[in-house]
Amino acid sequence: MASVLLIDDSPVQLRAREAVLRLAGFETHIATTVDSALALLRTESTGRRIDVVITDHIMPNASGAEFVRDLRRINAAVPVIVVTGLVEAEKDYEGLNVVFQHKPCPPEQLIALVQEAVSA
């Protein structure tokens, strides 16, 4: 079973994505801040098991792009999916090897994105 880390400061978005992915058979981990996500990824027992990271772009204290830059220093290879309503944010991720998804992201599409990332 693939393991997915979800990062979003919106509890509603976070819980909805978590429910969708759990029902699809994925193990999920959640974080509401960049700092808590990075701490989780640095944890020996959990960090090595994360197969895909899904992050929002706008979060308090750091953007999704800043998070991905920090993540790449920890794990350069883990697939990252950025889900945001800001079309113009895509340029902030140039060279960071992410899949950029505009909101809304229906459940079937979210599941397909994770499956593609895991199988790549």
DOFI-831781 format. One line per field, with one value per atom (N, C-alpha, C): x, y, z; residue in three letters; atom name; residue number from 1; chain. Coordinates in steps of 0.2 Angstrom, whole numbers, plus 5000, padded with zeros to 4 digits. Layout:
REM DOFI-831781
east <- c(X, ...)
north <- c(Y, ...)
up <- c(Z, ...)
res <- c(ala, ...)
atom <- c(CA, ...)
n <- c(NUM, ...)
chain <- c(A, ...)
This chain:
REM DOFI-831781
east <- c(5004, 5000, 5004, 5003, 5007, 5005, 5010, 5009, 5009, 5004, 5004, 5004, 5008, 5008, 5004, 4999, 4995, 4996, 4998, 4999, 4994, 4991, 4986, 4984, 4983, 4981, 4974, 4970, 4963, 4961, 4958, 4956, 4951, 4946, 4941, 4944, 4949, 4952, 4956, 4960, 4964, 4960, 4955, 4951, 4947, 4945, 4942, 4947, 4952, 4958, 4960, 4960, 4962, 4957, 4951, 4945, 4945, 4946, 4946, 4952, 4958, 4963, 4963, 4961, 4960, 4955, 4949, 4944, 4947, 4952, 4955, 4961, 4962, 4967, 4974, 4975, 4981, 4982, 4988, 4989, 4991, 4988, 4989, 4992, 4995, 4998, 4996, 4995, 4993, 4997, 4998, 5001, 4998, 4997, 4994, 4999, 5005, 5010, 5016, 5020, 5026, 5031, 5032, 5036, 5034, 5028, 5026, 5027, 5026, 5027, 5034, 5039, 5046, 5048, 5045, 5047, 5045, 5039, 5037, 5041, 5043, 5048, 5055, 5057, 5063, 5063, 5057, 5057, 5059, 5063, 5066, 5060, 5055, 5050, 5045, 5044, 5038, 5041, 5046, 5049, 5051, 5054, 5056, 5050, 5044, 5039, 5034, 5035, 5031, 5033, 5028, 5028, 5026, 5022, 5019, 5018, 5019, 5017, 5012, 5007, 5002, 5002, 5003, 5003, 4999, 4997, 4994, 4999, 4997, 5002, 5003, 4997, 4996, 4995, 5001, 5000, 5003, 5002, 5005, 5012, 5016, 5023, 5028, 5025, 5029, 5024, 5027, 5023, 5024, 5020, 5021, 5028, 5030, 5036, 5042, 5041, 5047, 5047, 5041, 5041, 5045, 5043, 5046, 5053, 5056, 5063, 5066, 5063, 5066, 5065, 5060, 5059, 5064, 5066, 5071, 5077, 5079, 5085, 5085, 5079, 5078, 5077, 5073, 5072, 5071, 5075, 5075, 5071, 5069, 5065, 5058, 5055, 5048, 5044, 5039, 5034, 5030, 5029, 5025, 5020, 5014, 5008, 5006, 5006, 5004, 4997, 4992, 4985, 4983, 4982, 4980, 4975, 4972, 4968, 4971, 4978, 4981, 4985, 4983, 4986, 4993, 4993, 5000, 5005, 5004, 5009, 5013, 5011, 5015, 5022, 5023, 5030, 5035, 5032, 5036, 5039, 5036, 5039, 5043, 5045, 5050, 5056, 5058, 5064, 5063, 5057, 5056, 5053, 5052, 5049, 5043, 5038, 5031, 5026, 5020, 5014, 5010, 5008, 5004, 4997, 4992, 4985, 4981, 4977, 4973, 4966, 4964, 4957, 4952, 4946, 4945, 4948, 4949, 4952, 4948, 4943, 4938, 4942, 4938, 4941, 4945, 4941, 4944, 4951, 4951, 4957, 4963, 4961, 4966, 4969, 4964, 4967, 4971, 4969, 4973, 4980, 4980, 4987, 4991, 4989, 4993, 4995, 4990, 4992, 4998, 4997, 5002, 5009, 5009, 5015, 5018, 5014, 5017, 5020, 5017, 5019, 5025, 5026, 5031, 5038)
north <- c(4994, 5000, 5006, 5011, 5017, 5022, 5026, 5030, 5038, 5042, 5048, 5053, 5059, 5064, 5070, 5072, 5078, 5084, 5089, 5096, 5101, 5104, 5109, 5112, 5119, 5122, 5123, 5120, 5120, 5113, 5113, 5106, 5103, 5107, 5104, 5101, 5104, 5101, 5095, 5096, 5090, 5084, 5085, 5079, 5076, 5080, 5078, 5073, 5076, 5072, 5066, 5066, 5061, 5055, 5057, 5052, 5049, 5053, 5050, 5045, 5047, 5043, 5036, 5037, 5031, 5026, 5029, 5024, 5021, 5024, 5021, 5017, 5016, 5011, 5013, 5020, 5023, 5024, 5023, 5025, 5033, 5036, 5043, 5046, 5052, 5055, 5063, 5066, 5073, 5078, 5084, 5090, 5096, 5101, 5107, 5113, 5111, 5117, 5114, 5118, 5116, 5113, 5116, 5113, 5106, 5105, 5098, 5093, 5095, 5091, 5089, 5094, 5093, 5088, 5089, 5085, 5078, 5077, 5070, 5067, 5071, 5068, 5066, 5070, 5068, 5063, 5060, 5055, 5048, 5045, 5039, 5034, 5033, 5028, 5030, 5036, 5038, 5041, 5045, 5049, 5044, 5038, 5033, 5030, 5030, 5027, 5031, 5037, 5042, 5041, 5039, 5038, 5044, 5048, 5054, 5059, 5065, 5071, 5075, 5077, 5082, 5088, 5094, 5100, 5106, 5110, 5116, 5121, 5127, 5132, 5137, 5140, 5145, 5142, 5143, 5141, 5146, 5146, 5151, 5150, 5155, 5155, 5153, 5149, 5147, 5145, 5146, 5144, 5136, 5133, 5127, 5126, 5131, 5131, 5131, 5135, 5135, 5128, 5125, 5118, 5113, 5114, 5109, 5110, 5116, 5117, 5114, 5114, 5111, 5103, 5101, 5094, 5091, 5094, 5092, 5091, 5094, 5093, 5087, 5085, 5079, 5073, 5074, 5068, 5071, 5070, 5073, 5070, 5063, 5059, 5058, 5060, 5059, 5063, 5060, 5063, 5068, 5074, 5080, 5082, 5082, 5085, 5092, 5097, 5103, 5105, 5106, 5107, 5114, 5118, 5125, 5129, 5134, 5138, 5143, 5144, 5150, 5147, 5149, 5147, 5150, 5156, 5160, 5157, 5153, 5150, 5145, 5142, 5137, 5139, 5145, 5147, 5147, 5147, 5146, 5140, 5135, 5128, 5125, 5130, 5128, 5125, 5119, 5116, 5111, 5111, 5107, 5100, 5099, 5092, 5090, 5094, 5093, 5092, 5089, 5089, 5095, 5099, 5105, 5104, 5104, 5103, 5109, 5111, 5117, 5114, 5118, 5116, 5119, 5115, 5109, 5103, 5099, 5092, 5087, 5084, 5079, 5073, 5069, 5063, 5058, 5057, 5052, 5055, 5061, 5064, 5064, 5065, 5065, 5058, 5053, 5046, 5044, 5046, 5045, 5048, 5054, 5058, 5054, 5052, 5048, 5041, 5038, 5031, 5032, 5037, 5039, 5040, 5044, 5046, 5040, 5035, 5029, 5025, 5024, 5019, 5022, 5029, 5032, 5030)
up <- c(5000, 5000, 5000, 4996, 4995, 5001, 5003, 5008, 5006, 5007, 5005, 5011, 5010, 5015, 5012, 5016, 5014, 5018, 5015, 5018, 5016, 5021, 5019, 5026, 5026, 5032, 5033, 5028, 5028, 5031, 5037, 5039, 5035, 5032, 5027, 5021, 5018, 5012, 5014, 5020, 5022, 5023, 5027, 5029, 5023, 5018, 5012, 5008, 5007, 5003, 5007, 5013, 5017, 5016, 5017, 5016, 5009, 5004, 4997, 4996, 4999, 4997, 5002, 5008, 5012, 5009, 5007, 5003, 4997, 4994, 4988, 4990, 4996, 4999, 5000, 5000, 5002, 5010, 5012, 5019, 5019, 5024, 5023, 5030, 5029, 5035, 5033, 5038, 5037, 5041, 5038, 5042, 5040, 5045, 5044, 5043, 5044, 5043, 5039, 5036, 5033, 5038, 5044, 5049, 5051, 5052, 5054, 5049, 5043, 5037, 5037, 5037, 5037, 5043, 5048, 5054, 5053, 5050, 5049, 5044, 5039, 5033, 5036, 5041, 5044, 5049, 5051, 5056, 5052, 5055, 5053, 5051, 5055, 5054, 5049, 5048, 5043, 5037, 5038, 5032, 5026, 5028, 5022, 5019, 5022, 5019, 5015, 5015, 5011, 5003, 5000, 4993, 4988, 4991, 4987, 4992, 4990, 4994, 4990, 4994, 4991, 4995, 4992, 4996, 4993, 4997, 4995, 4993, 4990, 4988, 4994, 4996, 5001, 5008, 5012, 5019, 5023, 5030, 5034, 5035, 5035, 5036, 5031, 5026, 5020, 5015, 5008, 5003, 5001, 4997, 4995, 4991, 4988, 4984, 4989, 4994, 4999, 5003, 5004, 5007, 5002, 4996, 4991, 4990, 4991, 4991, 4997, 5003, 5009, 5008, 5005, 5005, 5000, 4995, 4990, 4993, 4998, 5002, 5006, 5008, 5012, 5008, 5002, 4998, 4991, 4987, 4980, 4975, 4977, 4972, 4973, 4979, 4981, 4976, 4973, 4969, 4973, 4970, 4974, 4969, 4972, 4968, 4972, 4968, 4971, 4969, 4974, 4972, 4974, 4970, 4972, 4967, 4969, 4965, 4961, 4963, 4960, 4954, 4948, 4941, 4941, 4943, 4942, 4947, 4952, 4956, 4953, 4947, 4944, 4942, 4941, 4939, 4945, 4951, 4958, 4958, 4955, 4955, 4950, 4945, 4940, 4943, 4940, 4941, 4948, 4951, 4957, 4956, 4950, 4948, 4952, 4950, 4954, 4948, 4950, 4946, 4949, 4945, 4947, 4945, 4950, 4949, 4951, 4947, 4948, 4952, 4957, 4960, 4955, 4956, 4960, 4957, 4962, 4960, 4962, 4958, 4959, 4962, 4966, 4969, 4964, 4959, 4954, 4951, 4950, 4947, 4953, 4959, 4964, 4965, 4965, 4965, 4959, 4953, 4947, 4948, 4950, 4951, 4955, 4961, 4966, 4963, 4960, 4956, 4951, 4947, 4942, 4945, 4951, 4954, 4957, 4960, 4963, 4958, 4952, 4947, 4943, 4943, 4939, 4942)
res <- c(met, met, met, ala, ala, ala, ser, ser, ser, val, val, val, leu, leu, leu, leu, leu, leu, ile, ile, ile, asp, asp, asp, asp, asp, asp, ser, ser, ser, pro, pro, pro, val, val, val, gln, gln, gln, leu, leu, leu, arg, arg, arg, ala, ala, ala, arg, arg, arg, glu, glu, glu, ala, ala, ala, val, val, val, leu, leu, leu, arg, arg, arg, leu, leu, leu, ala, ala, ala, gly, gly, gly, phe, phe, phe, glu, glu, glu, thr, thr, thr, his, his, his, ile, ile, ile, ala, ala, ala, thr, thr, thr, thr, thr, thr, val, val, val, asp, asp, asp, ser, ser, ser, ala, ala, ala, leu, leu, leu, ala, ala, ala, leu, leu, leu, leu, leu, leu, arg, arg, arg, thr, thr, thr, glu, glu, glu, ser, ser, ser, thr, thr, thr, gly, gly, gly, arg, arg, arg, arg, arg, arg, ile, ile, ile, asp, asp, asp, val, val, val, val, val, val, ile, ile, ile, thr, thr, thr, asp, asp, asp, his, his, his, ile, ile, ile, met, met, met, pro, pro, pro, asn, asn, asn, ala, ala, ala, ser, ser, ser, gly, gly, gly, ala, ala, ala, glu, glu, glu, phe, phe, phe, val, val, val, arg, arg, arg, asp, asp, asp, leu, leu, leu, arg, arg, arg, arg, arg, arg, ile, ile, ile, asn, asn, asn, ala, ala, ala, ala, ala, ala, val, val, val, pro, pro, pro, val, val, val, ile, ile, ile, val, val, val, val, val, val, thr, thr, thr, gly, gly, gly, leu, leu, leu, val, val, val, glu, glu, glu, ala, ala, ala, glu, glu, glu, lys, lys, lys, asp, asp, asp, tyr, tyr, tyr, glu, glu, glu, gly, gly, gly, leu, leu, leu, asn, asn, asn, val, val, val, val, val, val, phe, phe, phe, gln, gln, gln, his, his, his, lys, lys, lys, pro, pro, pro, cys, cys, cys, pro, pro, pro, pro, pro, pro, glu, glu, glu, gln, gln, gln, leu, leu, leu, ile, ile, ile, ala, ala, ala, leu, leu, leu, val, val, val, gln, gln, gln, glu, glu, glu, ala, ala, ala, val, val, val, ser, ser, ser, ala, ala, ala)
atom <- c(N, CA, C, N, CA, C, N, CA, C, N, CA, C, N, CA, C, N, CA, C, N, CA, C, N, CA, C, N, CA, C, N, CA, C, N, CA, C, N, CA, C, N, CA, C, N, CA, C, N, CA, C, N, CA, C, N, CA, C, N, CA, C, N, CA, C, N, CA, C, N, CA, C, N, CA, C, N, CA, C, N, CA, C, N, CA, C, N, CA, C, N, CA, C, N, CA, C, N, CA, C, N, CA, C, N, CA, C, N, CA, C, N, CA, C, N, CA, C, N, CA, C, N, CA, C, N, CA, C, N, CA, C, N, CA, C, N, CA, C, N, CA, C, N, CA, C, N, CA, C, N, CA, C, N, CA, C, N, CA, C, N, CA, C, N, CA, C, N, CA, C, N, CA, C, N, CA, C, N, CA, C, N, CA, C, N, CA, C, N, CA, C, N, CA, C, N, CA, C, N, CA, C, N, CA, C, N, CA, C, N, CA, C, N, CA, C, N, CA, C, N, CA, C, N, CA, C, N, CA, C, N, CA, C, N, CA, C, N, CA, C, N, CA, C, N, CA, C, N, CA, C, N, CA, C, N, CA, C, N, CA, C, N, CA, C, N, CA, C, N, CA, C, N, CA, C, N, CA, C, N, CA, C, N, CA, C, N, CA, C, N, CA, C, N, CA, C, N, CA, C, N, CA, C, N, CA, C, N, CA, C, N, CA, C, N, CA, C, N, CA, C, N, CA, C, N, CA, C, N, CA, C, N, CA, C, N, CA, C, N, CA, C, N, CA, C, N, CA, C, N, CA, C, N, CA, C, N, CA, C, N, CA, C, N, CA, C, N, CA, C, N, CA, C, N, CA, C, N, CA, C, N, CA, C, N, CA, C, N, CA, C, N, CA, C, N, CA, C, N, CA, C, N, CA, C, N, CA, C, N, CA, C, N, CA, C, N, CA, C)
n <- c(1, 1, 1, 2, 2, 2, 3, 3, 3, 4, 4, 4, 5, 5, 5, 6, 6, 6, 7, 7, 7, 8, 8, 8, 9, 9, 9, 10, 10, 10, 11, 11, 11, 12, 12, 12, 13, 13, 13, 14, 14, 14, 15, 15, 15, 16, 16, 16, 17, 17, 17, 18, 18, 18, 19, 19, 19, 20, 20, 20, 21, 21, 21, 22, 22, 22, 23, 23, 23, 24, 24, 24, 25, 25, 25, 26, 26, 26, 27, 27, 27, 28, 28, 28, 29, 29, 29, 30, 30, 30, 31, 31, 31, 32, 32, 32, 33, 33, 33, 34, 34, 34, 35, 35, 35, 36, 36, 36, 37, 37, 37, 38, 38, 38, 39, 39, 39, 40, 40, 40, 41, 41, 41, 42, 42, 42, 43, 43, 43, 44, 44, 44, 45, 45, 45, 46, 46, 46, 47, 47, 47, 48, 48, 48, 49, 49, 49, 50, 50, 50, 51, 51, 51, 52, 52, 52, 53, 53, 53, 54, 54, 54, 55, 55, 55, 56, 56, 56, 57, 57, 57, 58, 58, 58, 59, 59, 59, 60, 60, 60, 61, 61, 61, 62, 62, 62, 63, 63, 63, 64, 64, 64, 65, 65, 65, 66, 66, 66, 67, 67, 67, 68, 68, 68, 69, 69, 69, 70, 70, 70, 71, 71, 71, 72, 72, 72, 73, 73, 73, 74, 74, 74, 75, 75, 75, 76, 76, 76, 77, 77, 77, 78, 78, 78, 79, 79, 79, 80, 80, 80, 81, 81, 81, 82, 82, 82, 83, 83, 83, 84, 84, 84, 85, 85, 85, 86, 86, 86, 87, 87, 87, 88, 88, 88, 89, 89, 89, 90, 90, 90, 91, 91, 91, 92, 92, 92, 93, 93, 93, 94, 94, 94, 95, 95, 95, 96, 96, 96, 97, 97, 97, 98, 98, 98, 99, 99, 99, 100, 100, 100, 101, 101, 101, 102, 102, 102, 103, 103, 103, 104, 104, 104, 105, 105, 105, 106, 106, 106, 107, 107, 107, 108, 108, 108, 109, 109, 109, 110, 110, 110, 111, 111, 111, 112, 112, 112, 113, 113, 113, 114, 114, 114, 115, 115, 115, 116, 116, 116, 117, 117, 117, 118, 118, 118, 119, 119, 119, 120, 120, 120)
chain <- c(A, A, A, A, A, A, A, A, A, A, A, A, A, A, A, A, A, A, A, A, A, A, A, A, A, A, A, A, A, A, A, A, A, A, A, A, A, A, A, A, A, A, A, A, A, A, A, A, A, A, A, A, A, A, A, A, A, A, A, A, A, A, A, A, A, A, A, A, A, A, A, A, A, A, A, A, A, A, A, A, A, A, A, A, A, A, A, A, A, A, A, A, A, A, A, A, A, A, A, A, A, A, A, A, A, A, A, A, A, A, A, A, A, A, A, A, A, A, A, A, A, A, A, A, A, A, A, A, A, A, A, A, A, A, A, A, A, A, A, A, A, A, A, A, A, A, A, A, A, A, A, A, A, A, A, A, A, A, A, A, A, A, A, A, A, A, A, A, A, A, A, A, A, A, A, A, A, A, A, A, A, A, A, A, A, A, A, A, A, A, A, A, A, A, A, A, A, A, A, A, A, A, A, A, A, A, A, A, A, A, A, A, A, A, A, A, A, A, A, A, A, A, A, A, A, A, A, A, A, A, A, A, A, A, A, A, A, A, A, A, A, A, A, A, A, A, A, A, A, A, A, A, A, A, A, A, A, A, A, A, A, A, A, A, A, A, A, A, A, A, A, A, A, A, A, A, A, A, A, A, A, A, A, A, A, A, A, A, A, A, A, A, A, A, A, A, A, A, A, A, A, A, A, A, A, A, A, A, A, A, A, A, A, A, A, A, A, A, A, A, A, A, A, A, A, A, A, A, A, A, A, A, A, A, A, A, A, A, A, A, A, A, A, A, A, A, A, A, A, A, A, A, A, A, A, A, A, A, A, A)
